[in-house]
């Protein structure tokens, strides 16, 4: 009964949206974003939205994937930005871009910067991950799984910034999504290494309820996010001489 009531309430909100929203990206829009995307994508996309859609009143919710999906289904959120795929037959998705993972190690690590690495170069005993509940943690564990069964370091954090500080101070290594890298402020204490092809990564996209009448809004939002990501993309990590 509770699930059916949630669906009825969500459908009611969608009906109100249908009657209220006539212009593209005008009025309130409740956007959910996972923590490993929000600090890096929002500073790029918010100015674009403000400039091109001045009537938009954006409300942002940053939290973990499961909470976002639950709130999307209940109607508390209109659209969410997260790593695909998203489970649920009543959800539509649109891919935005692929986000490669890089290996972040202390600057004095013996692995050469100019060489590409593979899974065997990742010491799982020194692998620092985000805490339970973050999809990036699950993606990193899935990629780094080995037959040796080594366990990652007994350290965890709620943000990538904290994890990178742990790496910078020599406490271990981590997998960092390329979207989180800003070449202009890259920490000199951290060395970023690319993996051999096929590079590990994640597909970033938008998700919304199939019953929502705001398809044009979500298409415009997707286009804005792709544009902002492309324009603000960090310079590729290049090989540098160690001489």
N, C-alpha and C positions, 0 to 999 in steps of 0.2 A: 504494500500500500504506500509506503514511504517513497519507494522508487517511482511508482506511477504518479504520485503527487508532485515529485520533483520534475518529471517530464511535463506535467500539465502546467506548472508554474513557468518552466522554461519556454514552453510554447506560447504562454500568455505574454511573456516579455517579447518574444519574437513578433507577435501580432502587434504589440504596441510600437515596436521598431518599424514595422511595415507602414503603420499609419503616420509615424512621426518623421521619419527620415526621407526627405525628397532629394536633397543634394548629396553629392559624394563627399564622404568624410566631413560631415557637418554634425554638430551636436556631440553628445557624450559617446565615448567609445571606451570600453573597459578592456584593457590589454594586459594579458599575463605573460611574463617572460621568466625563463629559468635563470638562476644566478650566474651561470657560466656564459651567458650571452648579454644580459642587461647592461653591465657596466661598460661594455665594449661596443655594442650596437646602438644603444639609445643616444649617446652623445653625438653620433653621426646622423641618426634619422630624425631626432626631435627638431633640430633647426630646419630641416627640409620640410617636415610636416607643418611647422609653424608658418613658414614662408608661403607654401603652396596651398595650404588648407587652413586659413585663419579662423574659420568657424568651427574647427574641430576642438572639442574639449576632451583631451585624452586623460584617462585615469589608468595608472600603471600599478600592477601587482607583481612583485618579484618573489617567487618561491619555487619549491621543488616540483618536478614534473607531475608526480601523482596528485598533489594538491591542485595544481593548475587544471589537470584533466577532470578531476572531480568537480571543481568549481565551474568549469566550462559546461559540463553536462547538466549541472543544476541551474545554469543561467546566470550565475554570479559574475561570470566573465563573458565577453562577446567573442574574443579571439585570443589565441595564445601562440607564442613563438617558442619553439622548443626543438629538440632533436627528433627526427623522424626515424622509424614509423611510430604512429600513435595507435594504440589499440582502441577498438570501439567501432561498431558498425554504424553508429549514428553521427560520426565525425567525418568531415571532409578536410583534406589537406592540400597544401600547395608548396612544393619545394622552392626554396630561395637560393641557396648556394651550398657547396660542399666546403667543409671546414677540416683541413688536414691536421693531424696531430704531429707535434715535434717532440723530441726527447730533450728535456732541459736537465743539464748536469752542471756541477760547479765548474768555474772557468779553468781550474787547474786539473780537471779530469784528463786522463791520458788519451781518451778517444780523440782522434784528430778532427778538427772542425770541417776540413775540406772533404772528408769521406762520409758517405751515407752509411747508416747503421741498419742493423736488422734486429729481430726480436732477441736473438742470442746475446746482444750487447747490453740488454737491460737487466741489471742486477735486481731481481725482485725483492731481495732482502733489504734493499735500500730504496724501494719504491714508495714514495709518499703520495697518498691519495686524499681526495676529499672524503668527508664523513659519509656514513651510510645514508642512502636516500637520494644522493646526487647521481643523475644518469651518467655523468662523466666518469664517475668512479666505476660503474658497471662496465662502461665501454672500455676503459683502460684495463680492467681485470680480464675482460673477454679477449682483448688483443694480446695481453702479456701472459696468458695461460701457457704453462709449459708442463712437460711430463715430469719435471723434477719435483713439482709441487711446492716450490718455495713460497713462503708467505710474504706479503708486502710488509714494509716497516710498520711497527706498532704506533704510527703517528697518523693523525688525521686533522682536517681543518674544514671550516665552513666556507672558505673563499680561496680562489686561485692566488690572490695576492699573498695570503699567508703561506700557502704551499711554496710559492716562488721564493719567499724570504727564507724558508727552511732550506731550500736548494742552494740559494746564494751563500748561506752560512755553512755549507758543507754537510748537512744532515742527511742528504740523500739525493734522489733523482725523481723526476716526474714526467708525465705526458701532459703537454700543454696545447690547447687548441690554437691554431694559427690566428684566429680572430682576436685572441687576447694579446697578441704581440704588437707592440708599438715600437717600430724601429727607432723613433726619435728619442725614446726614453728607456731603451733596453738596458738592463742592469749589466754592467761590465763584469760582475761577479758570476754571471750565469752564461753558459755556452749552450746554444740551441743547435741541435743536430737533426737533419732530415733523415727519414727512413727510406730504404730502398723501395722501389715500386713493386707492388702496388702500395702506396702510402696508406697507413691507417687514418681514419677520420670519421666524421659524422655528417649526416645530411641535415641541414637546418631548414625548417619550414614553418608555415602557419597552419593552425588547425581551428576549425569552428564547427558549430552544429549544422547539420544538414538542413534543419528546419529554419535556420536564420535567413531573413530576407535581405541581408546586407552584403550579398555577394559582390556588388560593385565596390563597396567600401573596402572589402578585404582584398580585392584585386588591386585597388589603388594603393593600399597599404603595402602589399607585397612588392609592387613596383617601386615604391619609395624606399623600401628596405634594401632591395637589390641595388638600386642606384646609390644609396648611401654607403653600402658595403663596398661596392666597386670603387667609388671615389675615395673612400677612406682606407682602402686596403693597405696594410703595411707592406713595405718593400720586401721582396723575397729574401730569405736568409741565404747569403752568398758565402762561398768559400773564401777564406782569407789566409794569407801566408802567416805562419807562426814564427817566421824569422825575425 
